[in-house]
Amino acid sequence: MSQSFTEFGLKPFLLTALTELDFKEPTAVQAKMIPVIREGRSVIGQSQTGSGKTHAFLLPIFDGLEADNHEVQAVITTPSRELAYQIYGDAKQLAKHSPEPLKLGNYVGGTDKQRQIEKLEREQPQLVIGTPGRIRDLIKSGALDVHTARQFVVDEADMTFDLGFLEDVDQIAARMPEKLQMMVFSATIPTKLRPFLKKYLVNPVVEEIPVQSVISPTIDNWLLATKGHSKNALIYQLLTMGEPYLALVFANTKQRVIEIANYLKDQNLKVAVIHGDVPARQRKRVMREVQNLDFQFVVATDLAARGIDIEGVSHVINDGIPEDLDYFIHRVGRTGRKGLPGTAITFYSPDEEEQIEALEAMGIEFKPKEIKNGEIVDSFDRNRRQKRGKKSVKISGALAGQIHKKKKKVKPGYKRQIQKAISKEQMYDRRIKQRQDRRTAKKQKKSASQRYTEK
């Protein structure tokens, strides 16, 4: 039985805001979390990207904000500036429908700290949204007063821990009242995060929201073997052959992002670049330009995978498979949102077979594709040989030891080296056999000749 947002008993202005967003039914995480948060319970929500968790905590927070109380009432931390901007944007959309003005504060690194301090000395925001480092700095300076806060949200807690911001979050929480409603949202709950959760959450409601599918069923998830071709050239070909509405290209390092972007610019494409070394103000401007469709192509690191919610992304291209496989889901999840169709294309080479198999073990299905005559066509299943049955190859003990030798890190091309070694040994065996066959034939011929002479 489907639910409606009206069943939560939210303030009328929030229902008006949801109508403007065209949100008709709550998602699974919203349906489970909103009633519990409205009861004042601390919660741990484990859900994947794109599950609707931002509004799962924003709606009950706004429902409880007191417009005539000009103190900090709730604080939301998130590990990246882009995520903070995104949540702040969602919060502003809700706030504009409030019959009484609500004051929101957005505080992230790389912005004018002194100006923020001066403004905070005049008035405190009722809702604080920002990155842990900047919020902690403003609290330490005495400008931001959070001891009045009743609610504290730690969004993307696993990413917060991975990026080393948990100590900042700990210091922020220590400045808040003992009776505090904590809301922790995370795609995963790492073991090392649990001491923090135990410290601040007393008898929390824990909800793990299962996803119906790892990636949206509206996404075409393609696997494209590079086969020694230039990745840069392949990316350019893919971006220009299908006229994507908006395409995100993900690379594993900022150096690779710059390399791809420079190549595409040399081909006269207008490209936006996002990585950790791009100054905050510039990143904000680029994001605004992308949202305004000034750019059709964006090249980014994984900073963008969980930090950017861009409307209408039609294509995602993975230049390589991320080291943290969870980021693959976050990357692909940038397209196919809100039921819209999307295409995700992942490059792979034979030495990345293990990562592909690990993704498949997570429930991700790929369609093998290749480019022929300027078109993307179905390709053979890369495991077709295994499915037909492998031929047993007799190899020497020394080579077997080389193959089965345990290696912590398999170097690129290692499998090709092994295959080459096997082929070399097989060729050596064939030559020995041919030599033996020639000697046998020679002996037989000599023996026959002697018998003829004796006669």
C-alpha positions in Angstrom: 0.0 0.0 0.0 1.5 3.3 -1.1 1.9 6.2 1.3 1.4 9.9 1.0 3.4 12.7 2.5 0.1 14.0 4.0 0.1 11.0 6.4 3.1 12.3 8.3 1.3 15.3 9.6 3.9 17.8 8.3 3.2 21.5 8.3 1.2 22.7 5.3 4.1 24.8 3.8 6.2 21.6 3.5 3.5 19.9 1.6 3.4 22.9 -0.8 7.2 22.7 -1.2 6.9 18.9 -2.0 4.2 19.6 -4.6 6.5 22.1 -6.3 9.2 19.4 -6.4 6.6 16.9 -7.8 7.3 14.5 -4.9 4.2 12.4 -4.9 5.1 9.4 -2.7 7.8 9.1 0.0 10.8 6.8 -0.8 11.5 3.8 1.5 14.0 5.7 3.6 11.6 8.7 3.9 8.7 6.4 4.9 10.7 4.8 7.6 12.7 7.7 9.0 10.3 10.7 8.9 7.9 9.4 11.6 10.7 8.2 13.9 12.6 11.5 13.6 9.4 13.5 14.3 9.1 11.5 17.5 12.5 12.8 18.6 14.4 9.5 18.4 18.1 9.3 17.4 18.5 7.3 14.2 21.1 5.5 12.1 19.9 5.3 8.5 21.9 3.1 6.1 20.9 3.7 2.6 22.4 4.1 -0.9 22.9 7.3 -2.8 19.7 8.5 -4.6 17.4 7.0 -2.0 16.0 10.3 -0.9 17.7 10.5 2.5 18.3 14.3 2.3 14.5 15.0 2.6 14.2 12.2 5.1 16.0 14.4 7.6 15.2 17.9 6.2 11.4 17.5 6.3 11.2 16.6 10.0 13.8 19.2 10.9 11.9 22.0 9.2 8.7 20.7 10.7 10.2 21.3 14.1 12.0 24.6 13.5 10.6 27.5 15.6 10.6 30.7 13.5 10.4 33.0 16.5 13.4 31.3 18.2 16.5 33.1 16.8 19.0 30.5 18.1 20.8 27.5 16.4 18.3 24.7 16.5 19.8 22.1 14.2 23.2 21.4 12.6 23.9 19.3 9.5 27.5 18.3 8.6 28.5 16.7 5.3 32.0 15.9 4.1 32.2 17.8 0.8 31.5 21.3 -0.2 29.3 20.1 -3.1 27.1 18.0 -0.8 26.8 21.0 1.6 25.7 23.2 -1.3 23.3 20.6 -2.5 21.6 20.2 0.9 21.6 24.0 1.4 19.8 24.3 -1.9 17.2 21.7 -0.9 16.8 23.5 2.4 16.3 26.9 0.8 13.6 25.4 -1.5 11.7 24.3 1.7 12.3 27.5 3.6 10.9 29.8 0.8 7.5 28.3 1.4 7.5 29.0 5.1 4.9 31.6 6.2 7.5 33.1 8.6 11.2 33.7 7.5 13.7 31.0 8.5 17.4 31.8 8.7 19.8 29.2 7.2 23.6 29.2 7.4 25.9 27.5 4.8 29.5 27.2 6.0 32.2 25.5 4.0 35.9 25.7 3.6 37.4 27.9 1.0 34.9 30.7 1.6 35.3 34.1 3.4 35.6 33.0 7.0 36.0 36.6 8.4 32.8 37.7 6.7 30.9 34.7 8.1 32.2 35.6 11.6 31.0 39.2 11.3 27.6 38.1 10.1 27.3 35.5 13.0 28.0 38.3 15.5 24.9 40.1 14.3 22.6 37.0 14.1 22.7 33.2 14.5 21.1 30.9 11.9 18.3 28.6 13.0 19.7 25.8 10.7 23.4 25.3 10.2 24.6 23.3 7.1 28.3 22.9 6.2 31.5 21.0 6.2 32.9 19.7 9.6 36.1 21.7 9.5 34.6 25.1 8.8 31.7 24.6 11.4 34.3 23.5 14.0 36.5 26.6 13.3 33.5 29.0 13.6 32.5 27.3 16.9 36.1 27.6 18.2 36.3 31.3 17.3 33.2 31.9 19.4 31.2 33.2 16.5 28.8 30.2 16.1 26.9 29.1 19.1 25.6 25.5 18.9 24.9 24.8 22.6 21.3 25.5 21.9 20.9 22.9 19.1 18.5 20.1 19.6 19.3 18.1 16.5 22.5 17.1 14.8 22.8 15.3 11.4 26.0 13.6 10.3 25.4 13.0 6.6 27.6 10.5 4.6 29.2 9.3 7.8 31.4 6.7 6.0 32.8 9.3 3.7 33.2 11.7 6.7 35.4 9.0 8.3 37.3 8.1 5.1 38.3 11.8 4.6 39.5 12.2 8.2 36.7 14.6 9.3 35.3 12.4 12.2 37.4 14.2 14.8 35.9 17.6 13.7 32.4 16.1 14.0 33.3 14.8 17.4 34.4 18.3 18.6 31.2 19.8 17.2 29.0 17.2 19.0 31.0 17.9 22.2 29.8 21.5 22.2 26.1 20.5 21.9 23.7 19.8 24.8 23.8 16.3 26.4 20.1 15.7 25.4 20.6 15.8 21.6 18.8 14.0 18.8 21.5 12.5 16.6 20.8 11.5 13.0 23.6 9.6 11.2 23.1 8.7 7.6 25.6 6.5 5.7 25.8 4.2 2.7 27.9 1.8 4.8 28.7 1.6 8.5 32.4 0.8 8.8 33.6 -0.9 12.0 35.8 2.1 12.9 32.8 4.3 12.9 31.0 2.4 15.7 32.9 3.9 18.7 31.6 7.3 17.6 28.1 6.1 17.2 28.2 4.4 20.6 29.5 7.6 22.2 26.7 9.8 21.0 23.7 7.7 20.2 21.7 6.1 23.0 19.3 3.4 21.9 19.0 4.7 18.4 16.6 3.4 15.8 18.7 1.6 13.2 17.2 1.3 9.7 19.0 -0.4 6.9 17.0 0.4 3.7 17.5 -2.3 1.1 17.7 -1.2 -2.4 15.5 -3.0 -5.0 18.5 -3.0 -7.4 22.1 -1.9 -6.9 21.7 0.6 -9.8 18.5 2.0 -11.2 16.7 -0.3 -13.7 16.4 2.7 -16.0 20.2 2.7 -16.6 21.8 0.9 -19.5 25.1 -0.4 -17.9 27.6 -1.1 -20.6 31.1 -2.7 -20.4 33.5 -1.6 -23.2 36.9 -3.4 -23.6 39.6 -0.9 -24.5 41.6 -3.5 -26.5 44.7 -1.4 -26.5 42.9 1.7 -28.0 43.5 5.2 -26.6 41.0 5.9 -23.8 41.1 9.6 -24.7 40.1 8.8 -28.3 37.4 6.4 -27.1 35.9 9.0 -24.7 35.9 11.7 -27.5 34.2 9.2 -29.8 31.5 8.3 -27.3 30.8 11.9 -26.4 30.4 13.0 -30.0 28.6 10.0 -31.6 25.5 10.0 -29.4 24.9 13.7 -28.6 24.4 13.2 -24.9 22.3 15.8 -23.1 24.8 16.0 -20.3 27.7 13.6 -19.8 29.9 13.0 -16.7 33.3 11.4 -17.3 34.9 10.0 -14.1 38.6 9.4 -13.6 40.5 8.0 -10.6 43.0 10.8 -10.2 43.1 14.6 -10.7 46.0 14.1 -13.1 43.9 11.8 -15.3 41.0 14.3 -15.1 43.3 17.1 -16.4 44.7 14.8 -19.1 41.3 13.9 -20.4 39.9 17.4 -20.2 42.9 18.8 -22.1 42.5 16.2 -24.8 38.8 17.0 -25.2 39.5 20.7 -25.3 42.1 20.1 -28.0 39.3 18.5 -30.0 37.3 21.8 -29.5 34.9 20.5 -26.9 33.8 22.8 -24.1 34.5 20.9 -20.9 34.0 21.6 -17.2 36.6 20.2 -14.7 36.0 19.3 -11.1 38.6 17.9 -8.7 39.8 18.5 -5.2 42.4 21.1 -6.2 40.0 23.4 -8.0 39.4 26.3 -5.6 36.0 26.3 -3.8 34.8 29.5 -5.3 35.7 28.2 -8.8 34.0 24.9 -8.2 30.9 26.6 -7.0 30.8 28.7 -10.2 31.5 25.7 -12.4 28.6 23.8 -10.7 26.3 26.7 -11.3 27.3 26.8 -15.0 26.8 23.1 -15.3 23.3 23.4 -13.7 22.5 26.1 -16.2 23.6 23.8 -19.1 26.5 26.0 -20.1 28.5 22.8 -20.3 27.6 19.6 -22.0 30.6 17.6 -20.7 32.0 17.4 -17.2 35.2 15.5 -16.3 35.6 14.8 -12.5 37.1 12.8 -9.8 35.1 10.8 -7.3 34.6 14.0 -5.3 31.7 14.6 -7.8 30.3 11.0 -7.5 28.7 11.7 -4.1 28.8 15.5 -4.1 26.9 16.5 -7.2 23.2 16.1 -8.0 22.9 17.4 -11.5 19.5 17.3 -13.2 19.4 15.4 -16.5 22.7 13.6 -16.6 22.2 11.3 -19.6 25.6 9.6 -19.8 28.3 8.5 -17.3 31.7 7.3 -18.6 34.1 5.5 -16.2 37.6 6.0 -17.5 38.7 3.4 -15.0 37.2 1.3 -12.2 37.5 3.1 -8.9 39.7 1.5 -6.2 36.7 1.7 -3.7 34.1 -0.3 -5.6 31.3 1.4 -3.7 32.2 4.6 -5.7 31.2 2.7 -8.9 27.6 2.7 -7.6 27.8 6.4 -6.7 29.2 7.3 -10.1 26.6 5.4 -12.1 23.9 6.7 -9.8 24.4 10.2 -11.2 22.4 9.2 -14.2 19.0 7.5 -14.5 17.5 9.5 -11.6 13.9 10.1 -11.0 12.9 7.4 -13.4 14.7 9.0 -16.4 16.7 6.8 -18.8 20.5 6.9 -18.6 23.6 5.2 -20.0 26.7 4.2 -18.0 29.8 3.1 -19.9 32.8 1.5 -18.2 36.2 0.9 -19.8 38.0 -2.2 -18.8 41.1 -4.1 -19.8 41.9 -7.8 -19.2 44.0 -7.0 -16.1 40.8 -5.5 -14.5 38.9 -8.8 -14.7 38.9 -9.3 -10.9 37.4 -5.9 -10.2 34.6 -6.6 -12.8 33.9 -9.9 -11.2 33.7 -8.2 -7.8 31.2 -5.7 -9.1 29.1 -8.5 -10.6 29.3 -10.2 -7.2 27.7 -7.1 -5.7 24.7 -7.6 -8.1 25.8 -5.3 -10.9 25.0 -6.6 -14.3 26.9 -5.4 -17.4 26.1 -5.6 -21.1 29.2 -6.2 -23.2 29.6 -3.6 -26.0 32.1 -2.6 -28.7 32.4 0.2 -31.2 32.2 -0.9 -34.9 32.0 1.5 -37.9 31.2 4.4 -35.6 28.4 2.6 -33.8 28.0 0.9 -30.4 27.0 -2.7 -31.0 26.6 -5.8 -28.8 29.8 -7.7 -28.1 30.6 -11.2 -27.1 30.3 -12.1 -23.4 33.9 -11.9 -22.1 33.3 -15.2 -20.2 32.1 -17.1 -23.2 35.3 -19.3 -23.3 34.8 -20.3 -19.7 31.2 -21.2 -20.4 32.2 -23.5 -23.3 34.7 -25.2 -20.9 38.3 -24.6 -20.6 40.9 -26.8 -22.2 43.4 -28.3 -19.8 46.9 -27.2 -20.5 49.8 -29.2 -19.2 52.5 -27.0 -17.8 55.7 -27.5 -15.9 56.0 -27.4 -12.1 58.1 -24.3 -12.2 55.6 -22.4 -14.4 52.7 -23.7 -12.2 54.5 -22.2 -9.2 54.9 -18.9 -11.0 51.2 -18.8 -11.8 49.9 -19.8 -8.4 52.4 -17.8 -6.5 50.5 -15.5 -4.1 50.9 -11.9 -4.9 49.4 -9.1 -2.8 49.3 -6.7 -5.7 49.1 -8.0 -9.2 50.9 -5.6 -11.5 49.3 -4.5 -14.7 50.1 -6.9 -17.5 50.9 -9.7 -15.1 48.3 -12.0 -16.6 49.6 -11.3 -20.1 53.1 -12.2 -18.9 51.9 -15.5 -17.6 50.0 -16.2 -20.8 53.1 -15.3 -22.7 55.2 -17.7 -20.6 52.7 -20.5 -21.1 52.7 -20.0 -24.9 56.5 -19.9 -24.9 56.7 -23.2 -23.0 54.1 -24.8 -25.2 56.1 -23.7 -28.3 59.3 -25.1 -26.7 57.5 -28.4 -26.1 56.3 -28.5 -29.8 59.9 -27.9 -31.1 61.2 -30.7 -28.9 58.5 -33.1 -30.2 59.1 -32.0 -33.8 62.9 -32.7 -33.3 62.1 -36.1 -31.8 59.8 -36.9 -34.7 62.4 -36.0 -37.3 65.0 -38.1 -35.5 62.7 -41.1 -35.4 61.8 -40.7 -39.1 65.5 -40.4 -39.9 66.3 -43.6 -38.0 63.4 -45.5 -39.6 64.6 -44.4 -43.1 68.2 -45.4 -42.3 67.1 -48.8 -41.0 64.9 -49.4 -44.1 67.9 -48.5 -46.3 70.2 -51.0 -44.6 67.7 -53.8 -44.9 67.4 -53.1 -48.7 71.3 -53.2 -49.1 71.5 -56.5 -47.2 69.1 -58.1 -49.6 
